[in-house]
Amino acid sequence: MTTIYSDAVPPARSSMLGGLIRLLRDSGDALATYWVRREAIKTLRQLDDRALHDIGISRCHIESAVAGTVDQLELVRLR
């Protein structure tokens, strides 16, 4: 005969401390992502138009290219 104990594994509870820790972690991750993207944009803006053309973007598409939302058809028209 098998015996099953209902209190063998305590139920997972969401505590306020756990929620606060997740909020801080997610906020830190978002801030770090923002800083990395801003640095990438700054670096690309320092390149001349020929170097940007060599990597396949134009000056007006720098921010969308860094964000990953650039339209691929628009880039094809640049070449």
C-alpha positions in Angstrom: 0.0 0.0 0.0 1.3 3.4 -1.0 1.1 6.3 1.5 1.0 9.9 0.1 1.8 12.7 2.5 0.2 16.0 1.5 2.8 18.0 3.5 5.9 16.3 2.0 6.5 19.2 -0.3 5.5 22.6 1.0 3.6 24.8 -1.4 5.5 27.5 -3.2 4.5 30.9 -1.9 5.2 34.2 -3.4 6.5 36.4 -0.7 6.9 40.2 -0.8 10.7 39.8 -0.4 10.8 37.5 -3.4 8.7 40.0 -5.4 11.0 42.8 -4.4 14.1 40.9 -5.3 12.6 40.0 -8.8 11.7 43.7 -9.3 15.2 44.9 -8.4 16.8 42.2 -10.6 14.6 43.0 -13.6 15.2 46.7 -13.1 18.9 46.1 -13.0 18.8 44.0 -16.2 16.8 46.6 -18.0 19.2 49.4 -16.9 22.2 47.3 -18.0 20.5 46.6 -21.4 19.8 50.3 -21.8 23.4 51.2 -21.1 24.8 48.6 -23.5 22.5 49.8 -26.3 23.3 53.5 -25.7 27.0 52.6 -25.9 26.5 50.7 -29.2 24.6 53.7 -30.6 27.3 56.1 -29.5 30.0 53.9 -31.1 28.1 53.6 -34.4 27.5 57.3 -34.6 31.3 57.9 -34.4 31.7 56.0 -37.6 31.7 57.8 -41.0 29.1 57.1 -43.6 31.3 54.8 -45.6 32.0 52.6 -42.7 28.3 52.4 -41.8 27.6 51.5 -45.5 30.2 48.7 -45.3 28.3 47.1 -42.3 25.0 47.6 -44.1 23.3 50.4 -42.3 22.8 54.1 -42.8 23.1 56.8 -40.2 19.3 57.2 -39.9 18.9 53.5 -39.1 21.5 53.2 -36.3 19.0 53.2 -33.4 16.7 50.7 -35.0 19.6 48.5 -36.0 20.8 48.4 -32.4 17.3 47.6 -31.2 16.9 44.9 -33.8 13.9 46.5 -35.4 15.3 47.6 -38.7 13.4 46.7 -41.8 15.5 44.3 -43.9 13.9 45.6 -47.1 15.0 49.1 -46.3 18.6 47.9 -45.8 18.6 46.1 -49.1 17.7 49.4 -50.8 20.8 51.0 -49.3 23.1 48.6 -51.2 
